[in-house]
Amino acid sequence: KNGDLIAYCYNSADEYHADYVISHDSGRTWEKPKKAYFAKKLRNPQMIAFGDGYLMHGRSGNTEPDAGNFVLYYSENGIEWDDGRILANRIEKEYIYTVRMHMQIIKQTFLLGG
C-alpha cells in the first residue's frame, strides 16, 4: 500500500514458513529473505491485495498431515497471517487445484458472506 513490493516463495524444507523478500525501490534492490508463518502450511502461494489487507491462497502443504487442501489466509500487512481456513478438502488423494474453482470459493466466502 506504500509502494513496496513483496514476493513469496515456497519453502520445501519447512511448509509452515514461506520465504519472502521486500523491495522499497520498485524491485531494483531487495532486503534479505525472511520467513512468515502459516498455521495450516502453504504450498504454491499466491497473494493479492484485497480491501484493507491481503489474501494468500495455496495448498496446505505437500506432506501429511492434511496435505493438499485449498487454504486461504488473511493479513493486514502482508507479513503476519491469520490462522487460515480450509476452503476445500483434498479429494481421495487427488490435489484439488484449479484457479476457477478457487476463485469461486473465495468470491463466495468473502464477497457473498458464505
N, C-alpha and C positions, 0 to 999 in steps of 0.2 A: 504494500500500500504506500510505502515511502519511495518506491522506485527500485528497491533492492531486488535482486534475483536470487532464488533458492532452487537448488537441484538436488533431488534424492536419488539414491540407487540402492538396489537390493544387496543385502549382506548375507551371502550364503552360509557363512560361519556362525551367524547369530541372527535368527529370524525375528527375535524380539526387538532388535535395534536396526534401524535403517541409517545408512551414512548419508550425510548431506553437506553441501557447501553453499556459502553465501557470497555474492558479489555486490559491492556497493558502487560499482562504476560501469554498469551495463555489460558485464561479463568480461571486461579486459583483464581483471585480476580476481582471484578467489581466495577466501580465507582457507585455513587448514580444515580438513574434514572433521566433522563432529558426528555424534550419534544421537538419534531420537528414539524414544521407547514406544513400542506398540504392544499393548497388553495381549492382543489376540494374534500376534505375529503379523508379518507383512511380506508378501512376495508380489512382484510385478506392480510396484507402487505407481499410482497415477494421481496427481494433485491438481486442484483447481481453486482459484479464489471464488468464494461463494458468500454473498451477503456481506456480513461484517467479519467473516473469517475464511477458513479454508476447509476443503474436503479432501480426504485421501482415501482411495479405494484400491483394492487388490485382493489377492488370495490370502487366507490365513496360514501362510507358510507352505512349505513343501514337505515337512516332516511331521509325523504324528506326535502328539495327538491333535485332532481337529484340523488337519491339513486340507487345503483346497476349498474351504468355504469362501463365499464372497463377503468381504468385511469392509466396513465403512467407518472412518474416523473423522472427527471434527476438531479443529484447533482455532483459537482466536489469533495466534501469532505465526502459525505455520511451523512451529518447532515443538511445542508442548501439546500432546494429543490426548483426547479423552480416552476412555476405556474401549471405545469402539463397539460396534454391534454387528452381529452376523445377519446379513440380509437374505442370504440364500445358502442352504447347506449343499455340500458336495453330494452328488447323486451316485450311489453304488460304485465307488472307487473312480468315478469319472470326475475330472475337474471341470466345473462349470465356469466358463469364462468367455462370454460373448458381450461385446460392448453394447449392443442393442438391448439385451436383457437387463444388463446392469443399469443402463441409463433409465429404463422404465422403472426399475426398483427404486432408484434414487429419486426420481420425479415423484413417485407415489409417496415415498417416505417423507421427503422434505417439502415438496410443493403442495401436495394434496393432503398432508397431515395423516398419512397412512401408517 
